[in-house]
Amino acid sequence: MTDVAPAFAAVLAGETSTPPIHAEDSIRIETQWVTMRDGIRLATHLHMPPVTPAPCIAMRTPYGRSAYAAIATTLCQRGYAVACQDVRGTGESEPDTWDFYIYEWEDSFDFVEWITRQVWYNGFIGSLGGSYDGATQFCMAAHPMMTAIAPEVAGLGVAPSHGVRFHMYVNAYSRTVGKGNDKVPLSEAEMEVRMQQETLASGYFDEPMDVPLPKALLSYFPELSKIPSSKRKQWLWTAYNKLEAGKRAALLRIALGENCIASDSTTKLNFLFGHEIDPDALLFPRENTKQLCEAIHAPALMITGWYDWCLGDTLFSWEQLISHGTEAVRRESRLLITPTAHNKPGYHEGEERSPALQRIYRKDSELLQFWYRAMKDRNVAALPPVTYYLMGANEWRTCSVWPPREVEWRNLYLVSEGALAWIAATESASDSYVYDPDDPTPTIGGSILSNTYRPGSVDISAVQDRSDVLTFTTPVLSEYVDVVGPITLVLYASTSALETDFFGRISDVFPDGRAIQLQSGVLRTRYRDSEPSVLEPRAVYRFEIDLWATANRFAAGHRLRLDISSADFPKFQRNRNRGGTPGSSIKATQTVFHGGECSSHLRIPVLS
C-alpha cells in the first residue's frame, strides 16, 4: 500500500468492520408504490431501522430490488434507511413492457422527490449500485436534495464513441431483463450460455453507408425535409433531448419500427443520431456535455476497474465532471480505479498472494460507509482525489488529478522485424495481414462482460501467433517502467477494402512468454471523420485509436507488446469489409506502415 491515507487503506484492504447498532430482527421491511409524474407506479422496498428519522440510501435497478436485500440489512443495522426501487417496466413495477434507459432521468428525479417528503428522511440521501444501477444514480443526482452518490462501473455516456457496437452479452441481455412479451424466463447468464453458438454465427456489420430516415419519422418531424442531410443527425439529437420521456420513447419506436426499446435497440441508432452518440447517452437527455455536468448536484465517488467494459466512458465522465460540474461536485467528488472487470476480478497475476485482486469492490458496505461518513462529517479530505491500483506492482497509488501530473508522454515506434523502439526508423517499411470476417480474430479476455469468457488479464500469446495479427515488442526491459494513464495508437495503414476495422491491444510479456492482456481499442474506418465515408483502397491513412487507459508496472525482464488486428469477436460486431454494399464477406489485405513519414507509434504515459 503506497501513499494512501491509513484509514482508507484499511478499507481497501478489507480490514475494517463497522459494528451494527441495531439488531437484524429490529429492521422493518415493507413495499410501497411510488407514483411517477405520469401516473405509473413503481414498486419500492423500504428497509427501516428502528430509529428514524435516518439518513437514506437509495437504489434504482432493473435486476430485481430483492438483489439488494443483504446490503440493505447491513446498512439498516448501522443506522441507514434504505429504499430500493424496481425501475419502470421491470420487477413488480408498472407497466408490462420495459423501454430500456428512456425514463430513468425523470423517474429518478421523482423518486428522490418522494423520499424528501417522507417522515423517516433526515435530510441526507446517498445511493449505491453498479452498471445500470450506477447510471440511475447520476440521474438521481440531478435532484438538488441528493447529498452524494457512489456510481460503480458507470459513466455519463459522453466519451467520444468509436461507433463499433458490442455483440456478445447484449443480445442475451435484451431477451431476459425486464418485462415484455418477447422476454425469455431465464437468467441473463443462462441465456448467454444457451445462445453461444447463435452469437458466434452472427454479429456481422454491413450497414449501408447512408440509411434513409423512415417515412414515419419524417411525418413526425416534417421540418426534417428542409434540413440538409449532413445536419439531420445533430438536429434529431437536439430535438430528441428536448422531448419528455414518453415522446422520446415514441420517437425511437417510430425510427426503429419496434414496439419497445430493448438494450440491443440502442446499438442500431448510428443512422439516426450519428456514431458519436454512445447508446448510454440515451439515459441523460441534454443539449451538450457541459449542460449535463452542470445539472448534476451531488458529489460522486466513482468506482471503476481497469478491465471494466465501460472504463473509457467512466474516465472521460470524471474529466468532464471535474471540468464542468458545480463547485461542490468538482471539490468533493472522488475517483477509485480498482483492478477489476465489470462484475468480477480482473487482474489475475499474483492474485493468490494479493487479497486486493480477489475482490470486486461492488456493493462493498465498508467502502460505501466510509464514503458516506466522510460526506456526513464534511471530511471528504479523508479520501484522496484519485486512488488507483498499479498492476504489476500490486500497490494502491494516489494522485490529485487524472492522469497524474508526474507522467511523461513518450512515443514507442513500430519498427521492422516486429519491434517497438523509443526512436523512429528513418526508412519506411510495412507489414501486412489478411482479415477474414468469416474467421475473425477471437475475443480472449480483456475488458469484457460475459458469463462464457473469463474477463481480465488472460494470456493472449496464442492469439498473437495467428496470421491475421501483427505484433511489435520492446526489447527486454533492464528496469521497471510504470505506464499510468491514457494510451493512443497512431496508425498509418491501408486496406484493400472500402472499409474495415483496426484494433490495437497492449500486453505485458512475462519472461516465460505469456502475454498478459492489459487494454485495447478499435477504430471503424468509416467513422474516422464526423461523416461516414469509404476509403480509397490501398491509400495510406493516418488513424488514431483510443486504447483507453491502464496503470501497469512492466517489471525488469518483461517486455511491452502491441498487437494489431481487425476483429475482437464476439465482443464486438465484425466488419464485412463491404463499405455498406450488400453481399457476403470480403477478405481484406491490411498493411501497417512504420518509419519515415509514416511512423506508426504508441503514445504512452510513463510515470517518472
Phi, psi and omega in degrees: 000124185237133174045035173250135180307138186307318182295317179289323177300321179295323177294314180295330179277357181071028185260004182249154177209104180286122183289146177289152175248352178230147176288150182299323182285358176269354182279130179257132181238131178213159176255131174236153178255118182259124185270128178277173186298337180260010176094350178290138182254134183245128182289132186224125173274130172251125174250112189249127172286165182290343182244119176225160003297155184216158172295146185249140169246125187244142177224145174228125190216148170266001188260012180096116186296338179293344178296341180261009186300317185294311181289331176297317178297316179302315181290322178299319179296343180251018168101005180262145163272140184235129178238118182237126190239135168286124180292162183311130176079013178227163178055230179263001182285153173284161350274206184267004175226156183241121170265103185306126174078326204295322189264000191293327182298311181286317182296322180295319177299315182295325178297314179296319178301319178297318180300320183295345180263002184272145183292337181275358183274130184254009178107353180245127174230118171247189181201169175205168178129154183238163178062238178303321181288339172284323179295321178294337174294317176300323178294317178297328182292350175286346177279131185294345180268358177289130186276310183197157179229164179222065182290129180254136179040057181206145176230197184257005181067031187249352182295147175305127186264138178276354175079356178269123189260149178297149175243296179302142177083316187297317183291322177294319179300315183298331184273350190236332187264135179088182183254155180155156184295336183267005182280145180258133184282060177230160172289155178300322181298314180294322181294320180298320179293315183296325185258021184299317180294323175297318179299316183288339180268355184238204176082025176277138174255118177212038182294138176304150182296326180227109182263121179293147178288142180299147179300325180297325179287322177296329176288326179293321179237081182303331182294344179300330182294342181262358184260132178305144184302328181292342183250000186293320184295315178294321178298316180296319180296318178296314180296319179302316184287347177272351183275153171284166194304315182300321179285329174297316178298318180297319179300315181293321178298317179297314183295323184264346183067036182240153182281333175209163185263114176258174182297323179287342174299323185290345178275359185253013192261008178304320182294337186269309186248351183100155184290341182290341182272113179288146177308324181295341180296341180295341178290333195234085179297129180194160176286320182201174184296319180300316180297319179297313181297323179292339181276351182266118188262338188262130173301150186237139162264100183270120183247123178221184181220153182297339179245021174287141184288351177238027181304317184302316181290324179298314181293321178292322177298320177301312181300320181289320177296319180291333179274321192239356182290172175297167182301318180294319179296316180295321185283323192250351179290153182224151181236129177235118180248113186260171179271039189249168166267195187297316181216023181213165171303151184241305180270119189255352186285115182083015184294335179291342180254354186230105179302332181299333182274354182261357182256166176241351173064013175257142186053036179273103188296325180292318178297315181293319179295323177299316179297313185285330172296319179298321180289319180293324182272002184055043183234045183294344177296348177293342177249129175298154179305317180225129174236129181223157179263126179268101180293157184085311173275339183053057180222148169275138178230161178229159173205162184275337178220161174241131355288166183301143179296338186282355184284149174247127182276121183231155179254133170250118188265141171286130178227178186295160179062032173068034183252156169245133183221156179283347180239133181287149175286148181276334182259142181284146176207174182206160174224148184229159171209166179248125177259123179247111181301337179275354174222064189287153173301126190278154171290129174226099176062210180084207185275077184232162172238110187201153172252000178245343178242140178281122179282166169100210194273070178270164178280120183250016184298326180294321177293322180294343178277353180294154181287344179262024178227131172259140177236145177224126192227140176287162167297166177300132183284135178275340175213163186289153177231123177263116177257116187223108177134190182288149183233137179234137172256119173263113190240122170264118187208162173224166178216154176278353184261169176286331173202161180195186175240150171233129177246139171240147182211138177250147179218160179256112183270117182278160180303334180276003176098350177293137176250105187269116184296135178247301184203159183212170178201169186216151170225127171267121193297332179296339182256024181290337177238182185294326179251134179301140178201156178278169176262162166273114183308135177071002172282150182269129179238154172259118179246145171246126183242121179283117177262024179060235186204162175207173170218103186217137172267115172275106188288160173303136184093348178265173175224153174260133182233140169249132169239149184234132178212192181231017176202154169216077192247134018260015177305311180245157170302151179256141185274129178285351178070021186260357180067026177090000177274149181289155177137180181282172184295151177239131173290144181235134173271118183254131181237128179252130184254147178209151181088156178063223182283351180242058184273087175301142183202160169265134172256112187237149177265114181258126181284121182285000000 
